[in-house]
Amino acid sequence: MTERRRLKQTYSLEERLAELATRYKEQASALPAGAEREALLRKARLADTGAHISDWLTSPGLQSPK
C-alpha cells in the first residue's frame, strides 16, 4: 500500500475559498453573458458561502454544550 502524501496548508480554508471566489469572479467578468459566465458566478457564490460557513463554525461564539 502506498503512503499518503501530507500537505501543510499555508493559508486557512477561509482564505483559500475567498481567493478562489475572487478568481472565479474575475474570470466571469471577462466573459459575455451566457451559461459559462453564470456557472463561474455560481462557483464564486458557493466558494463565498463555504468561506462564511467555515468562519462561522470556527468562531469563538459557537461552543459545544458543557
Stockholm file with secondary structure:
# STOCKHOLM 1.0

chainA/1-66         MTERRRLKQTYSLEERLAELATRYKEQASALPAGAEREALLRKARLADTGAHISDWLTSPGLQSPK
#=GR chainA/1-66 SS CCCCCCCCCSSCHHHHHHHHHHHHHHHHHTSCSSHHHHHHHHHHHHHHHHHHHHHHHTSTTCCCCC
#=GC SS_cons        CCCCCCCCCSSCHHHHHHHHHHHHHHHHHTSCSSHHHHHHHHHHHHHHHHHHHHHHHTSTTCCCCC
//
